[in-house]
């Protein structure tokens, strides 16, 4: 997952909602997505909400 919006450079943490992607995984924040009419300026495809990830667990945690 890309860590920043390709348009405004705001941070897009993988574990937080609010990022949008196209089928090529171009990544944008919610504000830019709305301003662009939910269309990717790179490919013209529609933007969908990017799934979130769980925060990484520490590698020294016993399982």
Backbone as JSON Lines, residues from 0, in Angstrom:
{"i":0,"aa":"X","n":[0.83,-1.18,0.0],"ca":[0.0,0.0,0.0],"c":[0.88,1.24,0.0]}
{"i":1,"aa":"X","n":[0.49,2.19,-0.79],"ca":[1.26,3.44,-0.85],"c":[0.98,4.26,0.41]}
{"i":2,"aa":"X","n":[2.02,4.86,1.0],"ca":[1.87,5.53,2.28],"c":[1.41,6.99,2.22]}
{"i":3,"aa":"X","n":[1.32,7.58,1.01],"ca":[0.91,8.99,0.9],"c":[-0.05,9.18,-0.27]}
{"i":4,"aa":"X","n":[-0.84,10.25,-0.19],"ca":[-1.74,10.63,-1.28],"c":[-0.88,11.11,-2.45]}
{"i":5,"aa":"X","n":[-1.16,10.61,-3.63],"ca":[-0.37,10.98,-4.81],"c":[-0.63,12.42,-5.27]}
{"i":6,"aa":"X","n":[-1.68,13.04,-4.76],"ca":[-2.01,14.39,-5.18],"c":[-1.54,15.45,-4.19]}
{"i":7,"aa":"X","n":[-1.83,15.25,-2.89],"ca":[-1.51,16.29,-1.9],"c":[-0.44,15.88,-0.9]}
{"i":8,"aa":"X","n":[0.03,14.66,-1.0],"ca":[1.12,14.15,-0.15],"c":[0.76,13.93,1.32]}
{"i":9,"aa":"X","n":[-0.52,13.9,1.68],"ca":[-0.91,13.62,3.06],"c":[-0.64,12.14,3.36]}
{"i":10,"aa":"X","n":[-0.34,11.84,4.6],"ca":[-0.05,10.48,5.03],"c":[-1.3,9.6,4.96]}
{"i":11,"aa":"X","n":[-1.13,8.36,4.48],"ca":[-2.23,7.39,4.38],"c":[-1.81,6.1,5.09]}
{"i":12,"aa":"X","n":[-1.86,6.07,6.43],"ca":[-1.46,4.88,7.16],"c":[-2.31,3.66,6.77]}
{"i":13,"aa":"X","n":[-1.69,2.52,6.64],"ca":[-2.39,1.3,6.21],"c":[-3.46,0.84,7.19]}
{"i":14,"aa":"X","n":[-3.3,1.19,8.47],"ca":[-4.26,0.73,9.48],"c":[-5.41,1.7,9.71]}
{"i":15,"aa":"X","n":[-5.43,2.83,9.01],"ca":[-6.5,3.81,9.19],"c":[-7.33,3.94,7.92]}
{"i":16,"aa":"X","n":[-8.66,4.07,8.07],"ca":[-9.51,4.27,6.88],"c":[-9.31,5.66,6.3]}
{"i":17,"aa":"X","n":[-9.79,5.86,5.11],"ca":[-9.73,7.19,4.51],"c":[-8.98,7.27,3.2]}
{"i":18,"aa":"X","n":[-8.37,6.17,2.78],"ca":[-7.65,6.17,1.51],"c":[-8.52,5.55,0.42]}
{"i":19,"aa":"X","n":[-8.28,5.98,-0.79],"ca":[-9.01,5.5,-1.96],"c":[-8.0,5.05,-3.01]}
{"i":20,"aa":"X","n":[-8.32,3.97,-3.75],"ca":[-7.42,3.45,-4.78],"c":[-8.19,3.12,-6.05]}
{"i":21,"aa":"X","n":[-7.44,3.09,-7.17],"ca":[-8.0,2.6,-8.44],"c":[-7.5,1.17,-8.64]}
{"i":22,"aa":"X","n":[-7.82,0.56,-9.75],"ca":[-7.4,-0.82,-10.0],"c":[-5.89,-0.97,-10.17]}
{"i":23,"aa":"X","n":[-5.19,0.13,-10.41],"ca":[-3.72,0.11,-10.5],"c":[-3.06,0.48,-9.18]}
{"i":24,"aa":"X","n":[-3.87,0.64,-8.13],"ca":[-3.43,0.99,-6.78],"c":[-2.87,2.41,-6.67]}
{"i":25,"aa":"X","n":[-3.28,3.31,-7.56],"ca":[-2.98,4.72,-7.36],"c":[-3.74,5.1,-6.09]}
{"i":26,"aa":"X","n":[-3.12,5.85,-5.2],"ca":[-3.7,6.1,-3.88],"c":[-3.95,7.59,-3.64]}
{"i":27,"aa":"X","n":[-5.12,7.89,-3.07],"ca":[-5.51,9.27,-2.8],"c":[-6.26,9.36,-1.48]}
{"i":28,"aa":"X","n":[-6.21,10.53,-0.85],"ca":[-6.96,10.76,0.39],"c":[-8.42,11.04,0.03]}
{"i":29,"aa":"X","n":[-9.27,11.04,1.05],"ca":[-10.71,11.28,0.84],"c":[-10.98,12.65,0.24]}
{"i":30,"aa":"X","n":[-10.27,13.68,0.71],"ca":[-10.48,15.04,0.2],"c":[-10.19,15.11,-1.29]}
{"i":31,"aa":"X","n":[-9.05,14.58,-1.71],"ca":[-8.69,14.61,-3.13],"c":[-9.64,13.76,-3.95]}
{"i":32,"aa":"X","n":[-10.06,12.62,-3.4],"ca":[-10.99,11.74,-4.11],"c":[-12.28,12.49,-4.46]}
{"i":33,"aa":"X","n":[-12.82,13.23,-3.49],"ca":[-14.04,14.0,-3.72],"c":[-13.79,15.1,-4.75]}
{"i":34,"aa":"X","n":[-12.68,15.81,-4.61],"ca":[-12.35,16.89,-5.54],"c":[-12.17,16.39,-6.97]}
{"i":35,"aa":"X","n":[-11.76,15.14,-7.13],"ca":[-11.54,14.56,-8.46],"c":[-12.76,13.8,-8.97]}
{"i":36,"aa":"X","n":[-13.88,13.88,-8.25],"ca":[-15.1,13.2,-8.68],"c":[-14.99,11.69,-8.64]}
{"i":37,"aa":"X","n":[-14.2,11.16,-7.73],"ca":[-13.96,9.73,-7.55],"c":[-13.43,9.06,-8.82]}
{"i":38,"aa":"X","n":[-12.63,9.8,-9.59],"ca":[-11.98,9.28,-10.8],"c":[-10.47,9.43,-10.67]}
{"i":39,"aa":"X","n":[-9.74,8.41,-11.04],"ca":[-8.28,8.46,-10.99],"c":[-7.77,9.34,-12.13]}
{"i":40,"aa":"X","n":[-6.95,10.35,-11.83],"ca":[-6.44,11.22,-12.89],"c":[-5.37,10.52,-13.75]}
{"i":41,"aa":"X","n":[-4.83,9.4,-13.27],"ca":[-3.8,8.68,-14.01],"c":[-4.38,7.73,-15.06]}
{"i":42,"aa":"X","n":[-5.42,6.98,-14.68],"ca":[-5.97,5.97,-15.6],"c":[-7.42,6.22,-15.99]}
{"i":43,"aa":"X","n":[-8.09,7.13,-15.29],"ca":[-9.5,7.41,-15.58],"c":[-10.47,6.45,-14.91]}
{"i":44,"aa":"X","n":[-9.93,5.47,-14.18],"ca":[-10.78,4.5,-13.5],"c":[-11.44,5.08,-12.26]}
{"i":45,"aa":"X","n":[-12.44,4.35,-11.75],"ca":[-13.11,4.83,-10.55],"c":[-12.27,4.49,-9.32]}
{"i":46,"aa":"X","n":[-12.42,5.32,-8.29],"ca":[-11.7,5.12,-7.03],"c":[-12.62,4.43,-6.04]}
{"i":47,"aa":"X","n":[-12.07,3.44,-5.34],"ca":[-12.79,2.67,-4.33],"c":[-12.05,2.81,-3.0]}
{"i":48,"aa":"X","n":[-12.76,2.62,-1.91],"ca":[-12.11,2.67,-0.6],"c":[-11.04,1.59,-0.51]}
{"i":49,"aa":"X","n":[-9.88,1.99,-0.01],"ca":[-8.78,1.03,0.17],"c":[-9.02,0.26,1.46]}
{"i":50,"aa":"X","n":[-8.8,-1.06,1.43],"ca":[-8.96,-1.84,2.67],"c":[-7.89,-1.44,3.68]}
{"i":51,"aa":"X","n":[-8.2,-1.64,4.95],"ca":[-7.23,-1.34,6.01],"c":[-6.52,-2.61,6.44]}
{"i":52,"aa":"X","n":[-5.39,-2.43,7.1],"ca":[-4.64,-3.56,7.65],"c":[-4.57,-3.41,9.16]}
{"i":53,"aa":"X","n":[-4.42,-4.54,9.83],"ca":[-4.19,-4.53,11.27],"c":[-2.77,-4.05,11.51]}
{"i":54,"aa":"X","n":[-2.53,-3.32,12.59],"ca":[-1.16,-2.89,12.9],"c":[-0.25,-4.11,13.04]}
{"i":55,"aa":"X","n":[1.0,-3.95,12.64],"ca":[1.99,-5.03,12.74],"c":[2.22,-5.37,14.2]}
{"i":56,"aa":"X","n":[2.29,-6.68,14.49],"ca":[2.62,-7.09,15.84],"c":[4.13,-7.11,16.0]}
{"i":57,"aa":"X","n":[4.57,-6.89,17.2],"ca":[5.99,-6.92,17.49],"c":[6.52,-8.33,17.24]}
{"i":58,"aa":"X","n":[7.73,-8.42,16.67],"ca":[8.31,-9.73,16.36],"c":[8.82,-10.44,17.59]}
{"i":59,"aa":"X","n":[8.94,-9.73,18.72],"ca":[9.41,-10.4,19.94],"c":[8.26,-10.91,20.81]}
{"i":60,"aa":"X","n":[7.04,-10.82,20.33],"ca":[5.88,-11.32,21.06],"c":[5.83,-12.83,20.93]}
{"i":61,"aa":"X","n":[5.62,-13.52,22.04],"ca":[5.52,-14.98,21.98],"c":[4.14,-15.35,21.49]}
{"i":62,"aa":"X","n":[4.08,-16.42,20.73],"ca":[2.81,-16.88,20.17],"c":[2.34,-18.12,20.86]}
